[in-house]
Amino acid sequence: MVVKSATKKKLMDLGIAENYAHTLADDKKWDDVKILAAVEIAQLCETDSDTAETIKATIEAAIKKDE
């Protein structure tokens, strides 16, 4: 798998921790990450649901800002 550096950078610029950004950007474009559910984020990042919800909320805030 290849980490998409642009996706990782965008996630990190949003304030998401590097380890989570790296995992989420693994073979995924920004458009792929945007549609992930919090449950999927929790599974991919091997984290708890609260952290996954926070990551999802951060991504959704960025999407709304871009609209």
Stockholm file with secondary structure:
# STOCKHOLM 1.0

chainA/1-67         MVVKSATKKKLMDLGIAENYAHTLADDKKWDDVKILAAVEIAQLCETDSDTAETIKATIEAAIKKDE
#=GR chainA/1-67 SS CCBCHHHHHHHHHTTCCHHHHHHHTBTCCHHHHHTCCHHHHHHHHTCCHHHHHHHHHHHHHHHHHHC
#=GC SS_cons        CCBCHHHHHHHHHTTCCHHHHHHHTBTCCHHHHHTCCHHHHHHHHTCCHHHHHHHHHHHHHHHHHHC
//
